[in-house]
Amino acid sequence: MKIRLNGEPCEIASSDLDALLAELDYRPEAVATALNREFVPRAARGSTMIAEGDAVEILSPMKGG
């Protein structure tokens, strides 16, 4: 299905956020996720379904000082 991933068009096979992270080779414990601008906690990713046209954000922590 076609979604927007981090602001860019993307074609995916996954139907939930947990599966999407695995499909894209992200470490689930190392990222934050949002679906349609709403934060999705790690515990809810497996039950958070993705639909055609959704906007998914996957954010990695940044180090700085």
mmCIF file of the N, C-alpha and C atoms, coordinates in Angstrom:
data_MODEL
# 
_entry.id   MODEL 
# 
loop_
_atom_site.group_PDB 
_atom_site.id 
_atom_site.type_symbol 
_atom_site.label_atom_id 
_atom_site.label_alt_id 
_atom_site.label_comp_id 
_atom_site.label_asym_id 
_atom_site.label_entity_id 
_atom_site.label_seq_id 
_atom_site.pdbx_PDB_ins_code 
_atom_site.Cartn_x 
_atom_site.Cartn_y 
_atom_site.Cartn_z 
_atom_site.occupancy 
_atom_site.B_iso_or_equiv 
_atom_site.pdbx_formal_charge 
_atom_site.auth_seq_id 
_atom_site.auth_comp_id 
_atom_site.auth_asym_id 
_atom_site.auth_atom_id 
_atom_site.pdbx_PDB_model_num 
ATOM 1   N N  . MET A 1 1  ? 0.840  -1.180 0.000  1.00 0.00 ? 1  MET A N  1 
ATOM 2   C CA . MET A 1 1  ? 0.000  0.000  0.000  1.00 0.00 ? 1  MET A CA 1 
ATOM 3   C C  . MET A 1 1  ? 0.881  1.237  0.000  1.00 0.00 ? 1  MET A C  1 
ATOM 4   N N  . LYS A 1 2  ? 0.325  2.349  -0.413 1.00 0.00 ? 2  LYS A N  1 
ATOM 5   C CA . LYS A 1 2  ? 1.069  3.605  -0.492 1.00 0.00 ? 2  LYS A CA 1 
ATOM 6   C C  . LYS A 1 2  ? 0.773  4.460  0.735  1.00 0.00 ? 2  LYS A C  1 
ATOM 7   N N  . ILE A 1 3  ? 1.867  4.880  1.390  1.00 0.00 ? 3  ILE A N  1 
ATOM 8   C CA . ILE A 1 3  ? 1.766  5.769  2.552  1.00 0.00 ? 3  ILE A CA 1 
ATOM 9   C C  . ILE A 1 3  ? 2.787  6.884  2.380  1.00 0.00 ? 3  ILE A C  1 
ATOM 10  N N  . ARG A 1 4  ? 2.831  7.789  3.340  1.00 0.00 ? 4  ARG A N  1 
ATOM 11  C CA . ARG A 1 4  ? 3.915  8.768  3.426  1.00 0.00 ? 4  ARG A CA 1 
ATOM 12  C C  . ARG A 1 4  ? 4.751  8.379  4.641  1.00 0.00 ? 4  ARG A C  1 
ATOM 13  N N  . LEU A 1 5  ? 6.021  8.150  4.426  1.00 0.00 ? 5  LEU A N  1 
ATOM 14  C CA . LEU A 1 5  ? 6.939  7.760  5.491  1.00 0.00 ? 5  LEU A CA 1 
ATOM 15  C C  . LEU A 1 5  ? 7.954  8.877  5.675  1.00 0.00 ? 5  LEU A C  1 
ATOM 16  N N  . ASN A 1 6  ? 7.924  9.489  6.851  1.00 0.00 ? 6  ASN A N  1 
ATOM 17  C CA . ASN A 1 6  ? 8.816  10.617 7.137  1.00 0.00 ? 6  ASN A CA 1 
ATOM 18  C C  . ASN A 1 6  ? 8.719  11.685 6.044  1.00 0.00 ? 6  ASN A C  1 
ATOM 19  N N  . GLY A 1 7  ? 7.490  11.916 5.576  1.00 0.00 ? 7  GLY A N  1 
ATOM 20  C CA . GLY A 1 7  ? 7.242  12.970 4.602  1.00 0.00 ? 7  GLY A CA 1 
ATOM 21  C C  . GLY A 1 7  ? 7.438  12.587 3.149  1.00 0.00 ? 7  GLY A C  1 
ATOM 22  N N  . GLU A 1 8  ? 7.880  11.357 2.893  1.00 0.00 ? 8  GLU A N  1 
ATOM 23  C CA . GLU A 1 8  ? 8.152  10.915 1.526  1.00 0.00 ? 8  GLU A CA 1 
ATOM 24  C C  . GLU A 1 8  ? 7.201  9.787  1.128  1.00 0.00 ? 8  GLU A C  1 
ATOM 25  N N  . PRO A 1 9  ? 6.789  9.725  -0.144 1.00 0.00 ? 9  PRO A N  1 
ATOM 26  C CA . PRO A 1 9  ? 5.948  8.612  -0.599 1.00 0.00 ? 9  PRO A CA 1 
ATOM 27  C C  . PRO A 1 9  ? 6.692  7.289  -0.429 1.00 0.00 ? 9  PRO A C  1 
ATOM 28  N N  . CYS A 1 10 ? 5.961  6.247  -0.035 1.00 0.00 ? 10 CYS A N  1 
ATOM 29  C CA . CYS A 1 10 ? 6.577  4.944  0.213  1.00 0.00 ? 10 CYS A CA 1 
ATOM 30  C C  . CYS A 1 10 ? 5.552  3.845  -0.049 1.00 0.00 ? 10 CYS A C  1 
ATOM 31  N N  . GLU A 1 11 ? 5.989  2.750  -0.637 1.00 0.00 ? 11 GLU A N  1 
ATOM 32  C CA . GLU A 1 11 ? 5.144  1.579  -0.868 1.00 0.00 ? 11 GLU A CA 1 
ATOM 33  C C  . GLU A 1 11 ? 5.551  0.523  0.158  1.00 0.00 ? 11 GLU A C  1 
ATOM 34  N N  . ILE A 1 12 ? 4.578  0.017  0.930  1.00 0.00 ? 12 ILE A N  1 
ATOM 35  C CA . ILE A 1 12 ? 4.880  -0.954 1.986  1.00 0.00 ? 12 ILE A CA 1 
ATOM 36  C C  . ILE A 1 12 ? 3.964  -2.165 1.877  1.00 0.00 ? 12 ILE A C  1 
ATOM 37  N N  . ALA A 1 13 ? 4.368  -3.262 2.520  1.00 0.00 ? 13 ALA A N  1 
ATOM 38  C CA . ALA A 1 13 ? 3.546  -4.468 2.587  1.00 0.00 ? 13 ALA A CA 1 
ATOM 39  C C  . ALA A 1 13 ? 2.902  -4.634 3.962  1.00 0.00 ? 13 ALA A C  1 
ATOM 40  N N  . SER A 1 14 ? 3.446  -3.967 4.971  1.00 0.00 ? 14 SER A N  1 
ATOM 41  C CA . SER A 1 14 ? 3.001  -4.148 6.357  1.00 0.00 ? 14 SER A CA 1 
ATOM 42  C C  . SER A 1 14 ? 1.641  -3.516 6.609  1.00 0.00 ? 14 SER A C  1 
ATOM 43  N N  . SER A 1 15 ? 0.917  -4.098 7.591  1.00 0.00 ? 15 SER A N  1 
ATOM 44  C CA . SER A 1 15 ? -0.408 -3.559 7.923  1.00 0.00 ? 15 SER A CA 1 
ATOM 45  C C  . SER A 1 15 ? -0.461 -2.940 9.318  1.00 0.00 ? 15 SER A C  1 
ATOM 46  N N  . ASP A 1 16 ? 0.605  -3.100 10.128 1.00 0.00 ? 16 ASP A N  1 
ATOM 47  C CA . ASP A 1 16 ? 0.649  -2.454 11.443 1.00 0.00 ? 16 ASP A CA 1 
ATOM 48  C C  . ASP A 1 16 ? 2.047  -1.880 11.674 1.00 0.00 ? 16 ASP A C  1 
ATOM 49  N N  . LEU A 1 17 ? 2.163  -1.033 12.677 1.00 0.00 ? 17 LEU A N  1 
ATOM 50  C CA . LEU A 1 17 ? 3.435  -0.337 12.908 1.00 0.00 ? 17 LEU A CA 1 
ATOM 51  C C  . LEU A 1 17 ? 4.571  -1.280 13.298 1.00 0.00 ? 17 LEU A C  1 
ATOM 52  N N  . ASP A 1 18 ? 4.295  -2.297 14.107 1.00 0.00 ? 18 ASP A N  1 
ATOM 53  C CA . ASP A 1 18 ? 5.349  -3.261 14.470 1.00 0.00 ? 18 ASP A CA 1 
ATOM 54  C C  . ASP A 1 18 ? 5.914  -3.928 13.224 1.00 0.00 ? 18 ASP A C  1 
ATOM 55  N N  . ALA A 1 19 ? 5.024  -4.395 12.357 1.00 0.00 ? 19 ALA A N  1 
ATOM 56  C CA . ALA A 1 19 ? 5.454  -5.066 11.130 1.00 0.00 ? 19 ALA A CA 1 
ATOM 57  C C  . ALA A 1 19 ? 6.211  -4.109 10.215 1.00 0.00 ? 19 ALA A C  1 
ATOM 58  N N  . LEU A 1 20 ? 5.785  -2.854 10.174 1.00 0.00 ? 20 LEU A N  1 
ATOM 59  C CA . LEU A 1 20 ? 6.475  -1.872 9.340  1.00 0.00 ? 20 LEU A CA 1 
ATOM 60  C C  . LEU A 1 20 ? 7.906  -1.655 9.821  1.00 0.00 ? 20 LEU A C  1 
ATOM 61  N N  . LEU A 1 21 ? 8.098  -1.543 11.119 1.00 0.00 ? 21 LEU A N  1 
ATOM 62  C CA . LEU A 1 21 ? 9.454  -1.368 11.651 1.00 0.00 ? 21 LEU A CA 1 
ATOM 63  C C  . LEU A 1 21 ? 10.338 -2.550 11.272 1.00 0.00 ? 21 LEU A C  1 
ATOM 64  N N  . ALA A 1 22 ? 9.795  -3.768 11.347 1.00 0.00 ? 22 ALA A N  1 
ATOM 65  C CA . ALA A 1 22 ? 10.556 -4.956 10.955 1.00 0.00 ? 22 ALA A CA 1 
ATOM 66  C C  . ALA A 1 22 ? 10.850 -4.936 9.453  1.00 0.00 ? 22 ALA A C  1 
ATOM 67  N N  . GLU A 1 23 ? 9.845  -4.583 8.662  1.00 0.00 ? 23 GLU A N  1 
ATOM 68  C CA . GLU A 1 23 ? 10.016 -4.521 7.203  1.00 0.00 ? 23 GLU A CA 1 
ATOM 69  C C  . GLU A 1 23 ? 11.136 -3.556 6.815  1.00 0.00 ? 23 GLU A C  1 
ATOM 70  N N  . LEU A 1 24 ? 11.249 -2.456 7.538  1.00 0.00 ? 24 LEU A N  1 
ATOM 71  C CA . LEU A 1 24 ? 12.235 -1.425 7.217  1.00 0.00 ? 24 LEU A CA 1 
ATOM 72  C C  . LEU A 1 24 ? 13.533 -1.569 8.011  1.00 0.00 ? 24 LEU A C  1 
ATOM 73  N N  . ASP A 1 25 ? 13.669 -2.662 8.772  1.00 0.00 ? 25 ASP A N  1 
ATOM 74  C CA . ASP A 1 25 ? 14.882 -2.967 9.547  1.00 0.00 ? 25 ASP A CA 1 
ATOM 75  C C  . ASP A 1 25 ? 15.211 -1.942 10.625 1.00 0.00 ? 25 ASP A C  1 
ATOM 76  N N  . TYR A 1 26 ? 14.175 -1.404 11.278 1.00 0.00 ? 26 TYR A N  1 
ATOM 77  C CA . TYR A 1 26 ? 14.373 -0.528 12.433 1.00 0.00 ? 26 TYR A CA 1 
ATOM 78  C C  . TYR A 1 26 ? 14.374 -1.365 13.706 1.00 0.00 ? 26 TYR A C  1 
ATOM 79  N N  . ARG A 1 27 ? 15.167 -0.966 14.690 1.00 0.00 ? 27 ARG A N  1 
ATOM 80  C CA . ARG A 1 27 ? 15.106 -1.582 16.015 1.00 0.00 ? 27 ARG A CA 1 
ATOM 81  C C  . ARG A 1 27 ? 13.969 -0.903 16.774 1.00 0.00 ? 27 ARG A C  1 
ATOM 82  N N  . PRO A 1 28 ? 12.901 -1.624 17.126 1.00 0.00 ? 28 PRO A N  1 
ATOM 83  C CA . PRO A 1 28 ? 11.717 -1.007 17.728 1.00 0.00 ? 28 PRO A CA 1 
ATOM 84  C C  . PRO A 1 28 ? 11.999 -0.255 19.025 1.00 0.00 ? 28 PRO A C  1 
ATOM 85  N N  . GLU A 1 29 ? 12.980 -0.706 19.787 1.00 0.00 ? 29 GLU A N  1 
ATOM 86  C CA . GLU A 1 29 ? 13.273 -0.051 21.061 1.00 0.00 ? 29 GLU A CA 1 
ATOM 87  C C  . GLU A 1 29 ? 14.070 1.242  20.870 1.00 0.00 ? 29 GLU A C  1 
ATOM 88  N N  . ALA A 1 30 ? 14.539 1.488  19.652 1.00 0.00 ? 30 ALA A N  1 
ATOM 89  C CA . ALA A 1 30 ? 15.416 2.632  19.410 1.00 0.00 ? 30 ALA A CA 1 
ATOM 90  C C  . ALA A 1 30 ? 14.741 3.781  18.665 1.00 0.00 ? 30 ALA A C  1 
ATOM 91  N N  . VAL A 1 31 ? 13.419 3.686  18.455 1.00 0.00 ? 31 VAL A N  1 
ATOM 92  C CA . VAL A 1 31 ? 12.728 4.732  17.698 1.00 0.00 ? 31 VAL A CA 1 
ATOM 93  C C  . VAL A 1 31 ? 11.423 5.130  18.381 1.00 0.00 ? 31 VAL A C  1 
ATOM 94  N N  . ALA A 1 32 ? 10.940 6.304  18.014 1.00 0.00 ? 32 ALA A N  1 
ATOM 95  C CA . ALA A 1 32 ? 9.595  6.757  18.386 1.00 0.00 ? 32 ALA A CA 1 
ATOM 96  C C  . ALA A 1 32 ? 8.759  6.746  17.112 1.00 0.00 ? 32 ALA A C  1 
ATOM 97  N N  . THR A 1 33 ? 7.454  6.514  17.259 1.00 0.00 ? 33 THR A N  1 
ATOM 98  C CA . THR A 1 33 ? 6.587  6.432  16.088 1.00 0.00 ? 33 THR A CA 1 
ATOM 99  C C  . THR A 1 33 ? 5.364  7.324  16.242 1.00 0.00 ? 33 THR A C  1 
ATOM 100 N N  . ALA A 1 34 ? 4.884  7.797  15.099 1.00 0.00 ? 34 ALA A N  1 
ATOM 101 C CA . ALA A 1 34 ? 3.645  8.574  15.051 1.00 0.00 ? 34 ALA A CA 1 
ATOM 102 C C  . ALA A 1 34 ? 2.873  8.157  13.807 1.00 0.00 ? 34 ALA A C  1 
ATOM 103 N N  . LEU A 1 35 ? 1.565  8.136  13.932 1.00 0.00 ? 35 LEU A N  1 
ATOM 104 C CA . LEU A 1 35 ? 0.682  7.831  12.813 1.00 0.00 ? 35 LEU A CA 1 
ATOM 105 C C  . LEU A 1 35 ? -0.280 8.995  12.657 1.00 0.00 ? 35 LEU A C  1 
ATOM 106 N N  . ASN A 1 36 ? -0.250 9.614  11.498 1.00 0.00 ? 36 ASN A N  1 
ATOM 107 C CA . ASN A 1 36 ? -1.099 10.780 11.225 1.00 0.00 ? 36 ASN A CA 1 
ATOM 108 C C  . ASN A 1 36 ? -0.964 11.847 12.312 1.00 0.00 ? 36 ASN A C  1 
ATOM 109 N N  . ARG A 1 37 ? 0.298  12.114 12.667 1.00 0.00 ? 37 ARG A N  1 
ATOM 110 C CA . ARG A 1 37 ? 0.688  13.169 13.617 1.00 0.00 ? 37 ARG A CA 1 
ATOM 111 C C  . ARG A 1 37 ? 0.329  12.863 15.073 1.00 0.00 ? 37 ARG A C  1 
ATOM 112 N N  . GLU A 1 38 ? -0.066 11.627 15.376 1.00 0.00 ? 38 GLU A N  1 
ATOM 113 C CA . GLU A 1 38 ? -0.378 11.225 16.752 1.00 0.00 ? 38 GLU A CA 1 
ATOM 114 C C  . GLU A 1 38 ? 0.687  10.239 17.229 1.00 0.00 ? 38 GLU A C  1 
ATOM 115 N N  . PHE A 1 39 ? 1.315  10.530 18.362 1.00 0.00 ? 39 PHE A N  1 
ATOM 116 C CA . PHE A 1 39 ? 2.315  9.634  18.939 1.00 0.00 ? 39 PHE A CA 1 
ATOM 117 C C  . PHE A 1 39 ? 1.711  8.258  19.190 1.00 0.00 ? 39 PHE A C  1 
ATOM 118 N N  . VAL A 1 40 ? 2.469  7.199  18.859 1.00 0.00 ? 40 VAL A N  1 
ATOM 119 C CA . VAL A 1 40 ? 2.039  5.824  19.121 1.00 0.00 ? 40 VAL A CA 1 
ATOM 120 C C  . VAL A 1 40 ? 3.081  5.183  20.035 1.00 0.00 ? 40 VAL A C  1 
ATOM 121 N N  . PRO A 1 41 ? 2.712  4.849  21.287 1.00 0.00 ? 41 PRO A N  1 
ATOM 122 C CA . PRO A 1 41 ? 3.668  4.217  22.198 1.00 0.00 ? 41 PRO A CA 1 
ATOM 123 C C  . PRO A 1 41 ? 4.081  2.829  21.709 1.00 0.00 ? 41 PRO A C  1 
ATOM 124 N N  . ARG A 1 42 ? 5.254  2.393  22.122 1.00 0.00 ? 42 ARG A N  1 
ATOM 125 C CA . ARG A 1 42 ? 5.783  1.094  21.696 1.00 0.00 ? 42 ARG A CA 1 
ATOM 126 C C  . ARG A 1 42 ? 4.789  -0.037 21.946 1.00 0.00 ? 42 ARG A C  1 
ATOM 127 N N  . ALA A 1 43 ? 4.135  -0.047 23.095 1.00 0.00 ? 43 ALA A N  1 
ATOM 128 C CA . ALA A 1 43 ? 3.204  -1.128 23.437 1.00 0.00 ? 43 ALA A CA 1 
ATOM 129 C C  . ALA A 1 43 ? 1.984  -1.180 22.521 1.00 0.00 ? 43 ALA A C  1 
ATOM 130 N N  . ALA A 1 44 ? 1.674  -0.092 21.839 1.00 0.00 ? 44 ALA A N  1 
ATOM 131 C CA . ALA A 1 44 ? 0.482  -0.040 20.981 1.00 0.00 ? 44 ALA A CA 1 
ATOM 132 C C  . ALA A 1 44 ? 0.791  -0.269 19.504 1.00 0.00 ? 44 ALA A C  1 
ATOM 133 N N  . ARG A 1 45 ? 2.045  -0.408 19.147 1.00 0.00 ? 45 ARG A N  1 
ATOM 134 C CA . ARG A 1 45 ? 2.397  -0.508 17.726 1.00 0.00 ? 45 ARG A CA 1 
ATOM 135 C C  . ARG A 1 45 ? 1.802  -1.730 17.035 1.00 0.00 ? 45 ARG A C  1 
ATOM 136 N N  . GLY A 1 46 ? 1.766  -2.865 17.702 1.00 0.00 ? 46 GLY A N  1 
ATOM 137 C CA . GLY A 1 46 ? 1.239  -4.086 17.090 1.00 0.00 ? 46 GLY A CA 1 
ATOM 138 C C  . GLY A 1 46 ? -0.245 -4.018 16.798 1.00 0.00 ? 46 GLY A C  1 
ATOM 139 N N  . SER A 1 47 ? -0.964 -3.207 17.536 1.00 0.00 ? 47 SER A N  1 
ATOM 140 C CA . SER A 1 47 ? -2.410 -3.078 17.323 1.00 0.00 ? 47 SER A CA 1 
ATOM 141 C C  . SER A 1 47 ? -2.771 -1.795 16.575 1.00 0.00 ? 47 SER A C  1 
ATOM 142 N N  . THR A 1 48 ? -1.765 -1.048 16.135 1.00 0.00 ? 48 THR A N  1 
ATOM 143 C CA . THR A 1 48 ? -2.002 0.185  15.387 1.00 0.00 ? 48 THR A CA 1 
ATOM 144 C C  . THR A 1 48 ? -1.902 -0.120 13.899 1.00 0.00 ? 48 THR A C  1 
ATOM 145 N N  . MET A 1 49 ? -3.050 -0.152 13.247 1.00 0.00 ? 49 MET A N  1 
ATOM 146 C CA . MET A 1 49 ? -3.124 -0.522 11.841 1.00 0.00 ? 49 MET A CA 1 
ATOM 147 C C  . MET A 1 49 ? -2.799 0.671  10.946 1.00 0.00 ? 49 MET A C  1 
ATOM 148 N N  . ILE A 1 50 ? -2.156 0.368  9.821  1.00 0.00 ? 50 ILE A N  1 
ATOM 149 C CA . ILE A 1 50 ? -1.804 1.374  8.823  1.00 0.00 ? 50 ILE A CA 1 
ATOM 150 C C  . ILE A 1 50 ? -2.748 1.211  7.640  1.00 0.00 ? 50 ILE A C  1 
ATOM 151 N N  . ALA A 1 51 ? -3.249 2.326  7.118  1.00 0.00 ? 51 ALA A N  1 
ATOM 152 C CA . ALA A 1 51 ? -4.151 2.301  5.965  1.00 0.00 ? 51 ALA A CA 1 
ATOM 153 C C  . ALA A 1 51 ? -3.540 3.092  4.809  1.00 0.00 ? 51 ALA A C  1 
ATOM 154 N N  . GLU A 1 52 ? -4.015 2.808  3.620  1.00 0.00 ? 52 GLU A N  1 
ATOM 155 C CA . GLU A 1 52 ? -3.599 3.533  2.421  1.00 0.00 ? 52 GLU A CA 1 
ATOM 156 C C  . GLU A 1 52 ? -3.684 5.043  2.664  1.00 0.00 ? 52 GLU A C  1 
ATOM 157 N N  . GLY A 1 53 ? -2.612 5.748  2.333  1.00 0.00 ? 53 GLY A N  1 
ATOM 158 C CA . GLY A 1 53 ? -2.603 7.198  2.463  1.00 0.00 ? 53 GLY A CA 1 
ATOM 159 C C  . GLY A 1 53 ? -2.198 7.732  3.825  1.00 0.00 ? 53 GLY A C  1 
ATOM 160 N N  . ASP A 1 54 ? -1.990 6.848  4.816  1.00 0.00 ? 54 ASP A N  1 
ATOM 161 C CA . ASP A 1 54 ? -1.579 7.306  6.141  1.00 0.00 ? 54 ASP A CA 1 
ATOM 162 C C  . ASP A 1 54 ? -0.190 7.949  6.094  1.00 0.00 ? 54 ASP A C  1 
ATOM 163 N N  . ALA A 1 55 ? 0.076  8.774  7.091  1.00 0.00 ? 55 ALA A N  1 
ATOM 164 C CA . ALA A 1 55 ? 1.390  9.398  7.264  1.00 0.00 ? 55 ALA A CA 1 
ATOM 165 C C  . ALA A 1 55 ? 2.043  8.788  8.499  1.00 0.00 ? 55 ALA A C  1 
ATOM 166 N N  . VAL A 1 56 ? 3.187  8.155  8.308  1.00 0.00 ? 56 VAL A N  1 
ATOM 167 C CA . VAL A 1 56 ? 3.929  7.521  9.397  1.00 0.00 ? 56 VAL A CA 1 
ATOM 168 C C  . VAL A 1 56 ? 5.242  8.264  9.583  1.00 0.00 ? 56 VAL A C  1 
ATOM 169 N N  . GLU A 1 57 ? 5.557  8.550  10.830 1.00 0.00 ? 57 GLU A N  1 
ATOM 170 C CA . GLU A 1 57 ? 6.844  9.155  11.170 1.00 0.00 ? 57 GLU A CA 1 
ATOM 171 C C  . GLU A 1 57 ? 7.599  8.182  12.065 1.00 0.00 ? 57 GLU A C  1 
ATOM 172 N N  . ILE A 1 58 ? 8.853  7.928  11.728 1.00 0.00 ? 58 ILE A N  1 
ATOM 173 C CA . ILE A 1 58 ? 9.740  7.101  12.542 1.00 0.00 ? 58 ILE A CA 1 
ATOM 174 C C  . ILE A 1 58 ? 10.933 7.977  12.898 1.00 0.00 ? 58 ILE A C  1 
ATOM 175 N N  . LEU A 1 59 ? 11.105 8.219  14.188 1.00 0.00 ? 59 LEU A N  1 
ATOM 176 C CA . LEU A 1 59 ? 12.124 9.158  14.654 1.00 0.00 ? 59 LEU A CA 1 
ATOM 177 C C  . LEU A 1 59 ? 13.147 8.460  15.531 1.00 0.00 ? 59 LEU A C  1 
ATOM 178 N N  . SER A 1 60 ? 14.412 8.684  15.232 1.00 0.00 ? 60 SER A N  1 
ATOM 179 C CA . SER A 1 60 ? 15.504 8.166  16.052 1.00 0.00 ? 60 SER A CA 1 
ATOM 180 C C  . SER A 1 60 ? 16.003 9.282  16.951 1.00 0.00 ? 60 SER A C  1 
ATOM 181 N N  . PRO A 1 61 ? 16.421 8.940  18.176 1.00 0.00 ? 61 PRO A N  1 
ATOM 182 C CA . PRO A 1 61 ? 16.946 9.980  19.061 1.00 0.00 ? 61 PRO A CA 1 
ATOM 183 C C  . PRO A 1 61 ? 18.238 10.562 18.489 1.00 0.00 ? 61 PRO A C  1 
ATOM 184 N N  . MET A 1 62 ? 18.444 11.838 18.757 1.00 0.00 ? 62 MET A N  1 
ATOM 185 C CA . MET A 1 62 ? 19.661 12.514 18.306 1.00 0.00 ? 62 MET A CA 1 
ATOM 186 C C  . MET A 1 62 ? 20.501 12.875 19.523 1.00 0.00 ? 62 MET A C  1 
ATOM 187 N N  . LYS A 1 63 ? 21.801 12.696 19.386 1.00 0.00 ? 63 LYS A N  1 
ATOM 188 C CA . LYS A 1 63 ? 22.712 13.083 20.460 1.00 0.00 ? 63 LYS A CA 1 
ATOM 189 C C  . LYS A 1 63 ? 23.235 14.478 20.174 1.00 0.00 ? 63 LYS A C  1 
ATOM 190 N N  . GLY A 1 64 ? 23.399 15.212 21.209 1.00 0.00 ? 64 GLY A N  1 
ATOM 191 C CA . GLY A 1 64 ? 23.927 16.562 21.038 1.00 0.00 ? 64 GLY A CA 1 
ATOM 192 C C  . GLY A 1 64 ? 24.250 17.177 22.380 1.00 0.00 ? 64 GLY A C  1 
ATOM 193 N N  . GLY A 1 65 ? 24.692 18.360 22.341 1.00 0.00 ? 65 GLY A N  1 
ATOM 194 C CA . GLY A 1 65 ? 25.013 18.960 23.613 1.00 0.00 ? 65 GLY A CA 1 
ATOM 195 C C  . GLY A 1 65 ? 25.225 20.422 23.556 1.00 0.00 ? 65 GLY A C  1 
# 
